Amino acid sequence: MDDAFEVLRSAHRRVEDLFEQIRDAGEPPDPTQRRDLCELVMGELDRHCTVEENLLYPLLHQVLPANDTAAETCLRDHTEVRQAMQVLVDADACTDADRFTRELAILVRLVRHHLAEEDTLLSRLERNCTPEQRDELAAGLHQAHLDRAESVGADPPATA
């Protein structure tokens, strides 16, 4: 089974790669392509947030000191990201490209900030998790892949 922390980091890289694809969607940007890529990245973000909220953040409460607020900070970040995604959904890439570009920039900034914080957090968890906790997280991530693949009728994805 893959290392749980590498699976999560790989998911972070996938989101960053999608942001780069959106950025490189042509000049002037093709609005339909940008919208489609945004829908793809928002689906990835929503699934990733859900996996983290169900698997990673409970582990934070087990591993980190009781007064550590990392999980709560991450949950607030997820709320902000989901709100920004909804605003982006409401912006129309085809009829209001300027608004769409502004809202997309806000989403990218929020996500990049969160991913940077979370990468630091993953390093802390790696140092402090027991082998059993790592295995449990990996098993949960693997099951999330299987559940996702089953729900869309596809082969399981390689990462969360």
GUVEX-375062 format. One record per atom (N, C-alpha, C, O): residue number from 1; residue in one letter; atom name; x, y, z. Coordinates in pm, whole numbers, plus 50000, padded with zeros to 5 digits. Atoms other than C-alpha are relative to their C-alpha. Layout:
N
[NUM,A,CA,[X,Y,Z]]
...
END
This chain:
160
[1,M,N,[50085,49881,50000]]
[1,M,CA,[50000,50000,50000]]
[1,M,C,[50089,50125,50000]]
[1,M,O,[50195,50127,50063]]
[2,D,N,[49922,49876,50009]]
[2,D,CA,[50123,50351,49919]]
[2,D,C,[50010,50069,50134]]
[2,D,O,[49923,50055,50220]]
[3,D,N,[49983,49919,49880]]
[3,D,CA,[50257,50577,50190]]
[3,D,C,[49890,50107,50003]]
[3,D,O,[49874,50182,49906]]
[4,A,N,[50113,49909,49989]]
[4,A,CA,[49960,50782,50312]]
[4,A,C,[50040,50145,49980]]
[4,A,O,[49968,50221,49915]]
[5,F,N,[49959,49860,50010]]
[5,F,CA,[50154,51105,50336]]
[5,F,C,[50040,50036,49857]]
[5,F,O,[50017,50147,49811]]
[6,E,N,[49965,49976,50140]]
[6,E,CA,[50290,51070,49984]]
[6,E,C,[49873,50006,49913]]
[6,E,O,[49867,50083,49818]]
[7,V,N,[50127,49996,50073]]
[7,V,CA,[49938,51001,49857]]
[7,V,C,[49937,50139,50014]]
[7,V,O,[49889,50196,49916]]
[8,L,N,[50057,49867,49979]]
[8,L,CA,[49818,51327,50013]]
[8,L,C,[50083,50108,49930]]
[8,L,O,[50027,50199,49871]]
[9,R,N,[49916,49902,50070]]
[9,R,CA,[50116,51522,49881]]
[9,R,C,[49980,49992,49848]]
[9,R,O,[49980,50094,49779]]
[10,S,N,[50026,50018,50143]]
[10,S,CA,[50053,51376,49536]]
[10,S,C,[49869,50067,49960]]
[10,S,O,[49860,50126,49853]]
[11,A,N,[50128,49933,50027]]
[11,A,CA,[49694,51501,49554]]
[11,A,C,[50020,50151,49998]]
[11,A,O,[49960,50221,49917]]
[12,H,N,[49968,49857,50000]]
[12,H,CA,[49830,51847,49640]]
[12,H,C,[50066,50039,49868]]
[12,H,O,[50033,50143,49809]]
[13,R,N,[49932,49970,50127]]
[13,R,CA,[50057,51834,49334]]
[13,R,C,[49902,49996,49883]]
[13,R,O,[49912,50076,49790]]
[14,R,N,[50100,50010,50107]]
[14,R,CA,[49765,51727,49115]]
[14,R,C,[49917,50127,49993]]
[14,R,O,[49889,50177,49884]]
[15,V,N,[50076,49875,49998]]
[15,V,CA,[49565,52032,49224]]
[15,V,C,[50084,50114,49943]]
[15,V,O,[50036,50194,49863]]
[16,E,N,[49911,49896,50052]]
[16,E,CA,[49863,52257,49156]]
[16,E,C,[50018,49987,49849]]
[16,E,O,[50020,50087,49778]]
[17,D,N,[49990,50023,50144]]
[17,D,CA,[49904,52098,48811]]
[17,D,C,[49875,50049,49927]]
[17,D,O,[49885,50107,49819]]
[18,L,N,[50125,49953,50062]]
[18,L,CA,[49538,52171,48735]]
[18,L,C,[49996,50152,49998]]
[18,L,O,[49949,50211,49900]]
[19,F,N,[49993,49853,50000]]
[19,F,CA,[49588,52534,48839]]
[19,F,C,[50090,50049,49886]]
[19,F,O,[50058,50147,49819]]
[20,E,N,[49910,49962,50109]]
[20,E,CA,[49879,52553,48595]]
[20,E,C,[49931,49982,49865]]
[20,E,O,[49948,50066,49776]]
[21,Q,N,[50073,50021,50126]]
[21,Q,CA,[49661,52409,48317]]
[21,Q,C,[49899,50112,49977]]
[21,Q,O,[49881,50159,49865]]
[22,I,N,[50096,49890,50012]]
[22,I,CA,[49398,52673,48389]]
[22,I,C,[50074,50127,49958]]
[22,I,O,[50029,50200,49870]]
[23,R,N,[49921,49882,50033]]
[23,R,CA,[49664,52943,48379]]
[23,R,C,[50045,49998,49854]]
[23,R,O,[50051,50103,49789]]
[24,D,N,[49946,50014,50135]]
[24,D,CA,[49795,52810,48048]]
[24,D,C,[49892,49972,49896]]
[24,D,O,[49922,49922,49787]]
[25,A,N,[50111,50032,50089]]
[25,A,CA,[49451,52781,47885]]
[25,A,C,[49991,50091,49879]]
[25,A,O,[49885,50102,49818]]
[26,G,N,[49997,49919,50121]]
[26,G,CA,[49552,53018,47607]]
[26,G,C,[49992,50148,50029]]
[26,G,O,[49953,50190,50138]]
[27,E,N,[50003,49855,49987]]
[27,E,CA,[49578,53389,47552]]
[27,E,C,[49938,50057,49875]]
[27,E,O,[50000,50049,49769]]
[28,P,N,[50082,49990,49879]]
[28,P,CA,[49317,53513,47551]]
[28,P,C,[49949,49862,50040]]
[28,P,O,[49936,49773,49955]]
[29,P,N,[50043,50132,49953]]
[29,P,CA,[49194,53225,47764]]
[29,P,C,[49870,49956,49933]]
[29,P,O,[49779,50036,49911]]
[30,D,N,[50123,50059,50052]]
[30,D,CA,[48934,52995,47613]]
[30,D,C,[49905,49981,50118]]
[30,D,O,[49932,49899,50206]]
[31,P,N,[50088,50004,49882]]
[31,P,CA,[48640,53048,47853]]
[31,P,C,[49942,49862,50028]]
[31,P,O,[49929,49822,50144]]
[32,T,N,[50057,50133,49979]]
[32,T,CA,[48490,52704,47798]]
[32,T,C,[50104,49905,50059]]
[32,T,O,[50074,49828,50150]]
[33,Q,N,[49893,50086,49947]]
[33,Q,CA,[48823,52529,47857]]
[33,Q,C,[50031,50037,50145]]
[33,Q,O,[50049,49948,50229]]
[34,R,N,[49973,49957,49862]]
[34,R,CA,[48887,52737,48171]]
[34,R,C,[49890,49952,50094]]
[34,R,O,[49918,49902,50203]]
[35,R,N,[50111,50045,49916]]
[35,R,CA,[48540,52659,48306]]
[35,R,C,[50008,49850,50024]]
[35,R,O,[49991,49803,50136]]
[36,D,N,[49991,50145,49986]]
[36,D,CA,[48583,52287,48237]]
[36,D,C,[50114,49959,50092]]
[36,D,O,[50098,49870,50176]]
[37,L,N,[49887,50029,49911]]
[37,L,CA,[48925,52282,48404]]
[37,L,C,[49968,50039,50144]]
[37,L,O,[50006,49969,50238]]
[38,C,N,[50039,49957,49864]]
[38,C,CA,[48783,52475,48701]]
[38,C,C,[49904,49899,50062]]
[38,C,O,[49914,49870,50181]]
[39,E,N,[50091,50102,49947]]
[39,E,CA,[48504,52221,48737]]
[39,E,C,[50078,49876,50043]]
[39,E,O,[50048,49815,50145]]
[40,L,N,[49916,50115,49966]]
[40,L,CA,[48766,51946,48735]]
[40,L,C,[50076,50025,50130]]
[40,L,O,[50076,49939,50218]]
[41,V,N,[49922,49971,49879]]
[41,V,CA,[48984,52116,48998]]
[41,V,C,[49908,50013,50121]]
[41,V,O,[49945,49972,50231]]
[42,M,N,[50091,49988,49885]]
[42,M,CA,[48682,52196,49215]]
[42,M,C,[49950,49863,50046]]
[42,M,O,[49932,49841,50166]]
[43,G,N,[50035,50136,49961]]
[43,G,CA,[48576,51832,49206]]
[43,G,C,[50112,49934,50078]]
[43,G,O,[50088,49867,50179]]
[44,E,N,[49885,50054,49928]]
[44,E,CA,[48928,51731,49309]]
[44,E,C,[50011,50061,50139]]
[44,E,O,[50034,49989,50237]]
[45,L,N,[49990,49932,49870]]
[45,L,CA,[48931,51990,49587]]
[45,L,C,[49892,49952,50095]]
[45,L,O,[49920,49927,50213]]
[46,D,N,[50109,50044,49913]]
[46,D,CA,[48593,51884,49721]]
[46,D,C,[50026,49859,50052]]
[46,D,O,[50010,49833,50171]]
[47,R,N,[49970,50137,49956]]
[47,R,CA,[48690,51515,49728]]
[47,R,C,[50117,50000,50098]]
[47,R,O,[50114,49930,50200]]
[48,H,N,[49882,49996,49915]]
[48,H,CA,[49028,51596,49881]]
[48,H,C,[49965,50056,50139]]
[48,H,O,[50008,50002,50240]]
[49,C,N,[50043,49943,49871]]
[49,C,CA,[48873,51816,50152]]
[49,C,C,[49923,49898,50081]]
[49,C,O,[49945,49883,50201]]
[50,T,N,[50081,50099,49929]]
[50,T,CA,[48624,51544,50240]]
[50,T,C,[50087,49888,50056]]
[50,T,O,[50068,49847,50171]]
[51,V,N,[49909,50106,49952]]
[51,V,CA,[48896,51278,50265]]
[51,V,C,[50079,50050,50119]]
[51,V,O,[50092,49980,50220]]
[52,E,N,[49922,49947,49888]]
[52,E,CA,[49107,51501,50486]]
[52,E,C,[49914,50017,50124]]
[52,E,O,[49958,49984,50235]]
[53,E,N,[50087,49978,49885]]
[53,E,CA,[48814,51592,50709]]
[53,E,C,[49961,49869,50068]]
[53,E,O,[49944,49864,50190]]
[54,N,N,[50041,50129,49944]]
[54,N,CA,[48719,51227,50754]]
[54,N,C,[50114,49915,50052]]
[54,N,O,[50095,49834,50142]]
[55,L,N,[49889,50088,49965]]
[55,L,CA,[49064,51073,50785]]
[55,L,C,[50118,50072,50065]]
[55,L,O,[50168,50029,50169]]
[56,L,N,[49878,49934,49954]]
[56,L,CA,[49347,51319,50836]]
[56,L,C,[49978,50082,50126]]
[56,L,O,[50055,50072,50221]]
[57,Y,N,[50018,49909,49887]]
[57,Y,CA,[49204,51572,51078]]
[57,Y,C,[49967,49927,50130]]
[57,Y,O,[50011,49971,50236]]
[58,P,N,[50014,50077,49875]]
[58,P,CA,[49081,51313,51329]]
[58,P,C,[50135,49947,50051]]
[58,P,O,[50158,49939,50171]]
[59,L,N,[49867,50045,49960]]
[59,L,CA,[49437,51180,51326]]
[59,L,C,[50079,50113,50066]]
[59,L,O,[50155,50089,50160]]
[60,L,N,[49934,49885,49937]]
[60,L,CA,[49563,51529,51406]]
[60,L,C,[49965,50008,50148]]
[60,L,O,[50051,50032,50232]]
[61,H,N,[50044,49993,49860]]
[61,H,CA,[49356,51523,51725]]
[61,H,C,[50064,49890,50084]]
[61,H,O,[50086,49909,50204]]
[62,Q,N,[49937,50110,49927]]
[62,Q,CA,[49513,51189,51821]]
[62,Q,C,[50149,50023,50023]]
[62,Q,O,[50203,49987,50127]]
[63,V,N,[49854,49995,50001]]
[63,V,CA,[49873,51278,51745]]
[63,V,C,[50056,50129,50059]]
[63,V,O,[50155,50127,50131]]
[64,L,N,[49946,49872,49956]]
[64,L,CA,[49921,51647,51817]]
[64,L,C,[49953,50034,50142]]
[64,L,O,[49854,49979,50189]]
[65,P,N,[50039,49962,49864]]
[65,P,CA,[49905,51807,52162]]
[65,P,C,[49856,50054,50003]]
[65,P,O,[49806,50109,49905]]
[66,A,N,[50141,49962,49985]]
[66,A,CA,[49555,51882,52294]]
[66,A,C,[49976,50147,49970]]
[66,A,O,[49868,50183,49923]]
[67,N,N,[50020,49856,50022]]
[67,N,CA,[49607,52258,52269]]
[67,N,C,[50036,50044,49858]]
[67,N,O,[50028,50162,49826]]
[68,D,N,[49966,49967,50139]]
[68,D,CA,[49715,52241,51902]]
[68,D,C,[49871,50021,49921]]
[68,D,O,[49779,49939,49926]]
[69,T,N,[50123,49966,50073]]
[69,T,CA,[49456,52406,51678]]
[69,T,C,[50013,49977,49849]]
[69,T,O,[49937,50034,49771]]
[70,A,N,[49976,50022,50143]]
[70,A,CA,[49587,52278,51343]]
[70,A,C,[49877,49947,49928]]
[70,A,O,[49845,49994,49819]]
[71,A,N,[50118,50056,50066]]
[71,A,CA,[49277,52073,51264]]
[71,A,C,[49892,50105,49982]]
[71,A,O,[49829,50111,49877]]
[72,E,N,[50103,49896,50010]]
[72,E,CA,[49044,52363,51338]]
[72,E,C,[50037,50104,49894]]
[72,E,O,[49951,50152,49820]]
[73,T,N,[49954,49906,50102]]
[73,T,CA,[49256,52595,51124]]
[73,T,C,[49977,49942,49860]]
[73,T,O,[49929,50012,49771]]
[74,C,N,[50020,50065,50130]]
[74,C,CA,[49245,52346,50837]]
[74,C,C,[49852,49994,49963]]
[74,C,O,[49816,50015,49847]]
[75,L,N,[50144,50003,50027]]
[75,L,CA,[48868,52310,50870]]
[75,L,C,[49949,50138,49958]]
[75,L,O,[49866,50149,49869]]
[76,R,N,[50037,49863,50041]]
[76,R,CA,[48830,52689,50852]]
[76,R,C,[50047,50028,49858]]
[76,R,O,[49974,50088,49779]]
[77,D,N,[49949,49984,50136]]
[77,D,CA,[49049,52688,50543]]
[77,D,C,[49909,49929,49900]]
[77,D,O,[49878,49985,49794]]
[78,H,N,[50089,50074,50090]]
[78,H,CA,[48827,52423,50386]]
[78,H,C,[49868,50073,49979]]
[78,H,O,[49814,50075,49869]]
[79,T,N,[50124,49923,50013]]
[79,T,CA,[48519,52633,50458]]
[79,T,C,[50021,50117,49904]]
[79,T,O,[49938,50143,49818]]
[80,E,N,[49971,49888,50089]]
[80,E,CA,[48681,52933,50289]]
[80,E,C,[50016,49954,49855]]
[80,E,O,[49968,50019,49763]]
[81,V,N,[49980,50053,50136]]
[81,V,CA,[48785,52722,49989]]
[81,V,C,[49866,49962,49939]]
[81,V,O,[49840,49993,49823]]
[82,R,N,[50132,50039,50054]]
[82,R,CA,[48435,52578,49952]]
[82,R,C,[49915,50122,49968]]
[82,R,O,[49841,50122,49868]]
[83,Q,N,[50074,49876,50030]]
[83,Q,CA,[48284,52927,49972]]
[83,Q,C,[50053,50064,49872]]
[83,Q,O,[49975,50110,49789]]
[84,A,N,[49941,49943,50120]]
[84,A,CA,[48528,53052,49707]]
[84,A,C,[49962,49917,49877]]
[84,A,O,[49941,49973,49769]]
[85,M,N,[50042,50084,50112]]
[85,M,CA,[48439,52754,49487]]
[85,M,C,[49857,50033,49960]]
[85,M,O,[49825,50039,49841]]
[86,Q,N,[50139,49967,50032]]
[86,Q,CA,[48070,52841,49513]]
[86,Q,C,[49991,50134,49927]]
[86,Q,O,[49913,50148,49833]]
[87,V,N,[49999,49869,50069]]
[87,V,CA,[48138,53203,49415]]
[87,V,C,[50050,49981,49857]]
[87,V,O,[49997,50043,49764]]
[88,L,N,[49948,50024,50134]]
[88,L,CA,[48342,53076,49120]]
[88,L,C,[49896,49930,49912]]
[88,L,O,[49884,49961,49794]]
[89,V,N,[50108,50067,50075]]
[89,V,CA,[48057,52846,49015]]
[89,V,C,[49898,50103,49952]]
[89,V,O,[49847,50094,49840]]
[90,D,N,[50099,49898,50033]]
[90,D,CA,[47827,53149,49019]]
[90,D,C,[50051,50099,49895]]
[90,D,O,[49972,50165,49827]]
[91,A,N,[49942,49912,50102]]
[91,A,CA,[48069,53348,48798]]
[91,A,C,[50001,49923,49868]]
[91,A,O,[50031,49804,49866]]
[92,D,N,[50008,50066,50131]]
[92,D,CA,[48030,53271,48428]]
[92,D,C,[50124,50034,49919]]
[92,D,O,[50147,50149,49884]]
[93,A,N,[49877,49979,50076]]
[93,A,CA,[48356,53225,48241]]
[93,A,C,[49973,50052,49861]]
[93,A,O,[50057,50121,49802]]
[94,C,N,[50030,49960,50137]]
[94,C,CA,[48182,53287,47911]]
[94,C,C,[49943,50142,49991]]
[94,C,O,[49975,50215,49898]]
[95,T,N,[50065,49869,50010]]
[95,T,CA,[47977,53598,47989]]
[95,T,C,[50064,50108,50087]]
[95,T,O,[50044,50227,50062]]
[96,D,N,[49935,49903,49913]]
[96,D,CA,[48183,53764,48263]]
[96,D,C,[50141,49953,50032]]
[96,D,O,[50172,49916,50146]]
[97,A,N,[49864,50054,49987]]
[97,A,CA,[48544,53664,48207]]
[97,A,C,[50081,50072,50106]]
[97,A,O,[50161,50010,50176]]
[98,D,N,[49923,49925,49900]]
[98,D,CA,[48683,53943,48427]]
[98,D,C,[49965,49954,50141]]
[98,D,O,[50055,49932,50223]]
[99,R,N,[50041,50046,49866]]
[99,R,CA,[48479,53838,48732]]
[99,R,C,[50051,49858,50023]]
[99,R,O,[50102,49827,50130]]
[100,F,N,[49955,50137,49988]]
[100,F,CA,[48560,53474,48667]]
[100,F,C,[50150,49996,50032]]
[100,F,O,[50193,49920,50119]]
[101,T,N,[49855,49994,49977]]
[101,T,CA,[48933,53557,48653]]
[101,T,C,[50030,50047,50141]]
[101,T,O,[50118,49991,50207]]
[102,R,N,[49978,49951,49862]]
[102,R,CA,[48913,53754,48980]]
[102,R,C,[49967,49891,50103]]
[102,R,O,[50044,49867,50196]]
[103,E,N,[50042,50103,49904]]
[103,E,CA,[48724,53477,49160]]
[103,E,C,[50093,49879,49996]]
[103,E,O,[50121,49818,50099]]
[104,L,N,[49905,50110,50013]]
[104,L,CA,[48958,53212,49024]]
[104,L,C,[50130,50034,50073]]
[104,L,O,[50187,49948,50140]]
[105,A,N,[49878,49959,49932]]
[105,A,CA,[49258,53410,49152]]
[105,A,C,[49985,49989,50152]]
[105,A,O,[50078,49949,50221]]
[106,I,N,[50026,50013,49856]]
[106,I,CA,[49100,53421,49499]]
[106,I,C,[50006,49854,50041]]
[106,I,O,[50069,49820,50141]]
[107,L,N,[49999,50143,49968]]
[107,L,CA,[49042,53045,49495]]
[107,L,C,[50144,49945,49997]]
[107,L,O,[50184,49873,50089]]
[108,V,N,[49862,50049,50011]]
[108,V,CA,[49398,52975,49379]]
[108,V,C,[50083,50046,50119]]
[108,V,O,[50158,49967,50177]]
[109,R,N,[49924,49946,49885]]
[109,R,CA,[49543,53201,49651]]
[109,R,C,[49964,49926,50128]]
[109,R,O,[50052,49888,50205]]
[110,L,N,[50044,50071,49879]]
[110,L,CA,[49333,53035,49924]]
[110,L,C,[50053,49857,50003]]
[110,L,O,[50102,49809,50106]]
[111,V,N,[49957,50141,50005]]
[111,V,CA,[49418,52683,49810]]
[111,V,C,[50151,49990,50017]]
[111,V,O,[50199,49905,50092]]
[112,R,N,[49854,50007,49987]]
[112,R,CA,[49789,52750,49771]]
[112,R,C,[50046,50028,50143]]
[112,R,O,[50138,49964,50193]]
[113,H,N,[49967,49971,49860]]
[113,H,CA,[49804,52903,50119]]
[113,H,C,[49971,49877,50087]]
[113,H,O,[50052,49838,50170]]
[114,H,N,[50038,50118,49922]]
[114,H,CA,[49621,52603,50263]]
[114,H,C,[50095,49883,49974]]
[114,H,O,[50138,49816,50068]]
[115,L,N,[49911,50112,50032]]
[115,L,CA,[49839,52351,50080]]
[115,L,C,[50138,50018,50063]]
[115,L,O,[50198,49922,50109]]
[116,A,N,[49870,49974,49937]]
[116,A,CA,[50155,52517,50208]]
[116,A,C,[49994,49970,50149]]
[116,A,O,[50083,49905,50204]]
[117,E,N,[50016,50030,49856]]
[117,E,CA,[50027,52503,50567]]
[117,E,C,[49987,49850,50022]]
[117,E,O,[50045,49795,50115]]
[118,E,N,[50025,50142,49981]]
[118,E,CA,[49913,52147,50522]]
[118,E,C,[50125,49916,49973]]
[118,E,O,[50145,49814,50038]]
[119,D,N,[49875,50074,50022]]
[119,D,CA,[50246,52031,50379]]
[119,D,C,[50087,50001,50126]]
[119,D,O,[50148,49900,50160]]
[120,T,N,[49929,49993,49873]]
[120,T,CA,[50409,52152,50701]]
[120,T,C,[49936,49908,50103]]
[120,T,O,[50005,49839,50178]]
[121,L,N,[50075,50085,49907]]
[121,L,CA,[50140,51975,50899]]
[121,L,C,[50025,49852,49970]]
[121,L,O,[50040,49772,50063]]
[122,L,N,[49973,50139,50036]]
[122,L,CA,[50195,51651,50707]]
[122,L,C,[50137,49956,50050]]
[122,L,O,[50154,49843,50096]]
[123,S,N,[49865,50032,49948]]
[123,S,CA,[50564,51663,50801]]
[123,S,C,[49996,49977,50150]]
[123,S,O,[50060,49885,50202]]
[124,R,N,[50013,50019,49854]]
[124,R,CA,[50470,51704,51168]]
[124,R,C,[49935,49865,50030]]
[124,R,O,[49979,49793,50119]]
[125,L,N,[50068,50128,49977]]
[125,L,CA,[50233,51409,51146]]
[125,L,C,[50092,49882,49969]]
[125,L,O,[50096,49785,50044]]
[126,E,N,[49907,50108,50036]]
[126,E,CA,[50491,51193,50971]]
[126,E,C,[50096,49969,50114]]
[126,E,O,[50124,49853,50143]]
[127,R,N,[49904,50018,49891]]
[127,R,CA,[50733,51249,51257]]
[127,R,C,[49936,49941,50126]]
[127,R,O,[50005,49878,50206]]
[128,N,N,[50063,50034,49873]]
[128,N,CA,[50475,51177,51527]]
[128,N,C,[49902,49883,49995]]
[128,N,O,[49855,49839,50100]]
[129,C,N,[50095,50112,50011]]
[129,C,CA,[50250,50898,51394]]
[129,C,C,[50068,49868,50030]]
[129,C,O,[50186,49848,50001]]
[130,T,N,[49952,50137,49983]]
[130,T,CA,[50290,50541,51497]]
[130,T,C,[49985,49927,49867]]
[130,T,O,[49908,49971,49781]]
[131,P,N,[50018,50080,50122]]
[131,P,CA,[50327,50279,51224]]
[131,P,C,[49854,49955,49982]]
[131,P,O,[49804,49949,49870]]
[132,E,N,[50140,50043,50007]]
[132,E,CA,[49975,50161,51309]]
[132,E,C,[49910,50115,49950]]
[132,E,O,[49820,50093,49870]]
[133,Q,N,[50079,49885,50044]]
[133,Q,CA,[49833,50512,51263]]
[133,Q,C,[50023,50027,49852]]
[133,Q,O,[49929,50061,49779]]
[134,R,N,[49968,49982,50143]]
[134,R,CA,[50012,50544,50927]]
[134,R,C,[49926,49897,49916]]
[134,R,O,[49869,49929,49812]]
[135,D,N,[50068,50107,50073]]
[135,D,CA,[49871,50208,50817]]
[135,D,C,[49850,50024,49995]]
[135,D,O,[49786,50002,49892]]
[136,E,N,[50143,49972,49996]]
[136,E,CA,[49522,50306,50927]]
[136,E,C,[49963,50114,49904]]
[136,E,O,[49861,50107,49835]]
[137,L,N,[50024,49889,50093]]
[137,L,CA,[49543,50634,50735]]
[137,L,C,[50012,49950,49856]]
[137,L,O,[49928,49984,49772]]
[138,A,N,[49982,50053,50136]]
[138,A,CA,[49674,50452,50426]]
[138,A,C,[49881,49913,49959]]
[138,A,O,[49833,49922,49846]]
[139,A,N,[50114,50085,50030]]
[139,A,CA,[49393,50197,50449]]
[139,A,C,[49875,50085,49974]]
[139,A,O,[49796,50055,49883]]
[140,G,N,[50115,49911,50021]]
[140,G,CA,[49135,50476,50480]]
[140,G,C,[50007,50070,49866]]
[140,G,O,[49906,50083,49798]]
[141,L,N,[49983,49936,50130]]
[141,L,CA,[49279,50656,50177]]
[141,L,C,[49973,49902,49888]]
[141,L,O,[49908,49935,49789]]
[142,H,N,[50024,50103,50101]]
[142,H,CA,[49277,50333,49979]]
[142,H,C,[49851,49972,49985]]
[142,H,O,[49800,49960,49874]]
[143,Q,N,[50145,50025,50006]]
[143,Q,CA,[48913,50271,50070]]
[143,Q,C,[49928,50118,49935]]
[143,Q,O,[49832,50098,49860]]
[144,A,N,[50061,49882,50063]]
[144,A,CA,[48824,50628,49971]]
[144,A,C,[50017,49994,49848]]
[144,A,O,[49927,50032,49774]]
[145,H,N,[49977,50017,50144]]
[145,H,CA,[48980,50557,49629]]
[145,H,C,[49903,49898,49942]]
[145,H,O,[49842,49921,49837]]
[146,L,N,[50090,50104,50048]]
[146,L,CA,[48779,50239,49592]]
[146,L,C,[49856,50050,49996]]
[146,L,O,[49783,50025,49900]]
[147,D,N,[50136,49947,49996]]
[147,D,CA,[48458,50413,49696]]
[147,D,C,[49976,50099,49887]]
[147,D,O,[49871,50096,49823]]
[148,R,N,[50014,49902,50108]]
[148,R,CA,[48518,50696,49449]]
[148,R,C,[49992,49929,49866]]
[148,R,O,[49906,49961,49784]]
[149,A,N,[50000,50073,50127]]
[149,A,CA,[48599,50455,49166]]
[149,A,C,[49868,49928,49979]]
[149,A,O,[49815,49925,49868]]
[150,E,N,[50128,50071,50010]]
[150,E,CA,[48288,50253,49241]]
[150,E,C,[49886,50095,49968]]
[150,E,O,[49796,50062,49891]]
[151,S,N,[50108,49905,50022]]
[151,S,CA,[48070,50563,49246]]
[151,S,C,[49999,50056,49858]]
[151,S,O,[49893,50097,49809]]
[152,V,N,[49996,49950,50137]]
[152,V,CA,[48189,50672,48901]]
[152,V,C,[50018,49887,49899]]
[152,V,O,[50023,49912,49778]]
[153,G,N,[49988,50114,50088]]
[153,G,CA,[48228,50321,48760]]
[153,G,C,[50131,49995,49924]]
[153,G,O,[50134,49957,49807]]
[154,A,N,[49868,49997,50065]]
[154,A,CA,[48599,50357,48686]]
[154,A,C,[50099,49922,50083]]
[154,A,O,[50069,49875,50193]]
[155,D,N,[49892,50059,49924]]
[155,D,CA,[48927,50207,48789]]
[155,D,C,[50036,50091,50114]]
[155,D,O,[50024,50212,50100]]
[156,P,N,[49963,49914,49887]]
[156,P,CA,[49045,50331,49129]]
[156,P,C,[50112,50095,49960]]
[156,P,O,[50207,50054,49893]]
[157,P,N,[49893,49905,50027]]
[157,P,CA,[49253,50648,49103]]
[157,P,C,[50123,49967,50080]]
[157,P,O,[50116,49895,50180]]
[158,A,N,[49873,50031,49933]]
[158,A,CA,[49617,50636,49207]]
[158,A,C,[50016,50074,50131]]
[158,A,O,[50089,50028,50218]]
[159,T,N,[49980,49919,49881]]
[159,T,CA,[49585,50909,49474]]
[159,T,C,[49867,50056,50047]]
[159,T,O,[49766,50051,49977]]
[160,A,N,[50122,49940,49941]]
[160,A,CA,[49334,51081,49704]]
[160,A,C,[49959,50126,49930]]
[160,A,O,[49860,50188,49968]]
END
